[in-house]
Amino acid sequence: NWCMKKAGYQGTDSAAARSWLRWSDGIPLDVPRYGCIVVFRRLVDGVDNGRAGHVAFYVESSGNEIRVLGGNQNNAVSIKGYPSSDLLGYLWPKYEPVHTEEEVIENLSVLSPYQQRPNGRVYELSLAEREARIAEFQQELQNNDDAVERARLQETLDLALQDYQAAQERANYVASAPPTHSSSNGGRTNWRRAWAWSSSNGDILDASAPYNDAQARNKPGEVQGENIERVITFLDVENNPRYDPALHNSEGREWATDTNQDGTVTTCTVYVADVSRILCAEIPLQPNRAANFMCNWLERADQQNSTLQQAGWRKLESAKKAQELANKGYPVVATQRKSPAGHVALVRPVPEGETVDEDNPFLAQSGATNASNTRVKTIFTFSSGLPARYQVIYYWHP
């Protein structure tokens, strides 16, 4: 549980090894892969009592043994072999590809649907490219007379057809707007008024917004993370009057949220709330509340047994992981508490032509500067003397 939380995943919150067989955020694997979770039974007086077990991380298989990295192995964290006859199951995080980007890139096969771009972003084959690949397999099968080779080619063709069908379903899937919420804050009902694209207080949603959820994040033919880029383009933070502090200050809009020391407002929380809603990973916008309140909400959402845990937002341990997940199309935000207002921003995928700096993720944000492409170290405050609570903290939504 400790390792998985450090890696940014939700564990089982149980000390029982076999609880991982019921891991809500995991999927079973038929074949192990390096780093997957392995659950073993543990015999008590030579008998499987259905409760005792051991859980660790898969390293390799050797003969009749499965070697794993784990704790409580000879009273230490070590790599140790266990009988394969005691295996209960292999598991993998359901929100992560079974193959890492590195494996995809290093082990490109005829069935790989991915290609790497120069900046490290991963591109997925389009439906047309998949169709061309299927035609090649069919031609090879037709021209081959060797029975063994034909069987192999037929298996490859079947897998390619399955991949095409799954890709076609994703290509045709369209996410709908998440349901409208209604809440009360200081007598003002429905904080969704901030979604009004005019000065009215109505709950107005733009039907053309590129809503995307977990099923629609990345489409065939796209670079991973393009779903985030569509939202950034749609909201157009540099030119959209919705994020113009001068307009908010002159009109006195009651839902403008970040109050500065001089009494003016900026709209970083409005932008993050808008982005999160379109990405179906909503972070509530609270009228007349500074970004510190959004930071507090995210912190509570990450806590065990919190009523907000079902919102799905989880804390990340590093800027590097934040950039990696944004590149894959997951919603990721950067936050920092400050006096009086704090700040929040969207971590965006690495733009084309830019180089990666794992300690300095790319951002899109509204605030003192409205920018669709800037960097964390340009916007946020970094100091070795800052308490942990006031440093930059990243959250992601699976």
N, C-alpha and C positions, 0 to 999 in steps of 0.2 A: 504493500500500500504506500509506503514512504517513497519508494523509487518511482512508482507511477505518478504520484502527486508531483514530485519534483520534475517529472517529464511533461507535466501539464495535463494529465489525464485524471479522470475520476476513478477511484478504486472501489473496493467492496465495503469498506468500513467494518471489516470483520477480521478477527484474528484467526479464523478457521481457514485452513488451506483450501478445503473443498468449496469454500464460498466463491472461489474464482470460477468454478464450473457454472455458476449462475450469474456471472458478471454481466450486468445490464449493458455496459459499454463495450462488450467484447463479442467476437464471432469465433466459432470453432474452426480450426484448420485440420484438414485431412492429412496434410504433409507439413512437418515442422519447418520453420524458417528461423534463421539466426535472430535471437533476441525475443522470440515469442515466449509467452507464459506457458509453463508446463506444470500440470497438476498430477501428483502421484498419490496412490493410496499408501498408507503406512500400516503395516500389520502389527497388531497388538497380541502378543503371545501366539504369534503365527496365524492370527485370524483377522480378516478384514471386518471391522465393526461398523463400517459405513460412515464413520465420522473422522477418524484420524487420517492425516495426510501430510503432504509436503508440497510447497509451491516454489518455483524458481524460474530463472530465465534460460532458455535453450541455447546451448553452445554447439553441440555436435552429437551425432550418433556413432557409436563404435561397437560393432558386434551386437551383443545382447544388452548393451548399456546405452543409456541416454545421459550425456554429460551436461550438467547445468551449472549456472552461476547463481548462488543463493546464500542466504544467511542460515545460521544454525546448522551448518554442515561441518562436523567435527569442531563444534563450538567456535566457528569462525565464518567469515564471508569467504567463500572459496569456490573453485570449480570441482565438482564431484560427480561420479557416475552412479546412476540408479538403474535397477533392473527394468528393462522395457516391459516386462510382464506386470509391473506395478503402475504403468501409465494409465491415467484416467482421461487426459485430454490436453490438446494444445489450443491456446487462445491468442487472439490478435485484436488490437483496438479497431472497432468497427468503422471509425471515421478516418482511418489511415489506409492508404493503398497497401495491399499485401506486399507489393514490391516498392522499395524506396526509389526516389529519383536516381540516386547513384547506381542502383542495380539496373534500372531500366536503361540508363545511358551506357553502362559498362557491358551489359549483356544483351544488346539489341539482337533480337531474333526475328524470324520472318513473321512472328505473330505480335511483336511489340507494336502497340498503337501510338507510341510516343517518339518524338524526336527532340533533340536539344537545340536551343537557340544559343547564339554566341554569349549572351549575358547570363546563361545558366537557367533561364526559364524553360519550361518543358512545353512542347507543342504536341497536340493530339491530332492524329490523322482525321481528315474529313470523311464524310460518307463516301464521296466520290473516290478518294484514295483507297478506302477500304474495298470498294467495289472492284477497283482495278487489281488489287491484291488477290481478291477471290478469283477473278478471271485468270490470273496467272497460275494459281493453284489448280484450277480446273483444267487448264491447258497442260500443265505438267502431268496431271493424273491421266489425262487422255493419251498422252504420248509415251507413257511408261508401261512396259510389259512385265516388269519384275513384281511378283506377288507380294513380297515383303515390302518393297518400296511403295507399291500402290497402297498397301494397308497404312503405311506411315503417312503418305500424302492424303489419304482419305481422312485420317484422324486430324491432320492439320487443317484440311478444308472444313471439316465439321466445326472445329474450334473457331475458325475465321468467320463462319456463318453465324455462330452464336454471338461472337463479338459484334458483328454487324447489326444483328437484331437488337442487342442491348444498346448500342450506340444510337440506333434509329429511334428507339423509345425515348432516350434522353434528349435527342434532337427535337422531338415533337412535344416534349413536356413543357408546359408553361406554368410558372408559379403564379398563384393568385395573391392578392393583397391579404395580409394577415387581418384577422377580425379587429374591428374597432373596439378600443377599450373605453371605459368610462370611469373616471375617478373624481374625487373631490379634494381640493387643496385650498384651504383657507376660504371656503365659500365659493370658489370658482370651479364649476363642474367641467369635466371633460378637458383635461390638459391637451387633448388632441387639437385644440384650437390652433396650436402652433403649426399645424399642417395647412392652415389657410394660406393660400398663395396671394391673398390680398389683406387689407387691414381688417376685414370682417373676422368674427370669432367663430364662424361655422366650421364644422368638421369636414373640410374639403380635401379629398384625395385626388391626386392626378392619375387618371386611369392609364396614362402612357408611361408611368414609372416602370423601369425594368426590374420588377420584383423577381427575386430569385432566392430559393431556399436550398436545402441540402441536395435536392434532386436536380436542381437547375444551375448549380454553381458553374460548372464548366461544360461546354457543349463540344461535340465533335468538330474538329477543324480550328479550335481555338487554342491560344496559349493559356495555360492554367493561370487563373487570376483575372482573366478578361472580364468576368462577371463583375468584379470590383471596379474595373476601369469604366464599364458601361455606366455604373451608378455615378462615378465621379464626373463623367462627361455630362450626364443628365442633369445633375445638380448645379454644375457650372459655377463653382463657388466664387470665382473671381468677378463674374459679371451679374450674378443673380441678385436682384435687390433684396431678396429675402435675407441675405447675409450681410447687408450693408449697414454697418453700425450707425452711420449718420442718419439713415432713414428711421432706424429704431429709436434713436435718441430724439429726433425731431417729432416723431409721432407719439412717443411715449408708449409704445406697445407693451402691454402688461405681461406678455409672455417672453419678452427678451430677457435673458436670464443672468448674464455675467455682469454684475455691477462692479465697476472699478472704483478706485478711491476718489476719483473726481466726479462720481455720479453717472458717468457714461456707461454704456453697455457694449459688450461684444457678444458674438453669437456662436461660440464654439460648441456649446451644448445643443443648440438648435441643429447645427450641421450634423453632429454625431447622432442625434436622435433621428434625423431624417435618413441618414445612411443606414442606420441599424434597422429601421422599419422596412426600407426597401429590400434589405438583405434578410428579412423575416427573422431577425434576431434582436428584437426591439429592446432598446434602453429607454425607459420613460423620460420624458421631458417635463420638468416641474416648473411652472411659471414662477418668475421672480426668485428663482433659486440659482445660486452660483454653481460652477463646475464641481466644487467640493462636494456638493450633494450627490452628483452623479458618481464621483469617486467612491463615496460612501455606499451608494446603491450597489455598485459593482463589487465592492469588498464583501458586502453582505451576501450577494448572489453566489460568491465563491465559498462561503462558509458552510461547513457540514451542519445539517439539521436546520438550516435557515429556511424560512418560508419563501425566500426568493430563489432557492437553489434550482427550482424547476425552470427558472428563466434560462439556464444553460450556460451562462458566462463563467469562465474559469480563468484563474490567474496563471500567468506564464512566468518562468524563472529567468528568462533572458531576452535581450533585444534580438539576438540571433534567431531564436525560435519564433519570435513575433514576425520577423521578416519572412522566414521560411513558410509559415502558415498563411500569411497574406499572399505570398506568391502562388500558393495552391488554391486561393480563392475563398479562404475562410475569413469571416469578419474578425478583425483584430483592432483594438484601440489602445492608445497610449494615454496615460492619465498622470496627473501630478497635483497634489494638494498644495495650495498656497494661500496666503492671506492678501486680499479678502476673497478672491474668486476661484483660484485654481485654474486648471486647463485640461481639456480633453481633445483628442484628435484621432483621425483614422490612420492606421498603418496601411499603406497602399503597396501593391506589387511593385517590384523594381521596374522603372520605365525603360523602354527600349533605348539602347545606347548608353545607359548609365552603368556604372560599376558598383558592385556590392561591397558594402562595408558592414560587417556583421554587428558592429556596435553602434551603428548610426542608421537605423531604418528610415525608409522613405515615408512621408506623410502627405495626406491631403487634409486641409483644415480651414476653419474659420476662426478669426480671433483678431489680434492687433494687426495681423497680416492674413489676408485670405489667399490661399495658395492651393492649387491642385497637385503641386509637386514641390515638396520641400523636405527637410531632414530633421530628425529628432533633435540633434545637437544645435540646430539653428534656432529652434523654437523653445525647447524646454531648458530648465535650469539644472546644471550639473555641478555638484560640489561634494568633495569628500566628507565635509562636515555635516551634510544633511542627514537627519534621522531617517531610518528606513521608511517610515510612514510618509515622508515628504519627498522621497525620490521618485523617479519615473517608474510607474508600474504598468505592465501590459496585461491585457485580458483578451481571450479569444472565445469564439462561439462555434462549437462543432456542428 
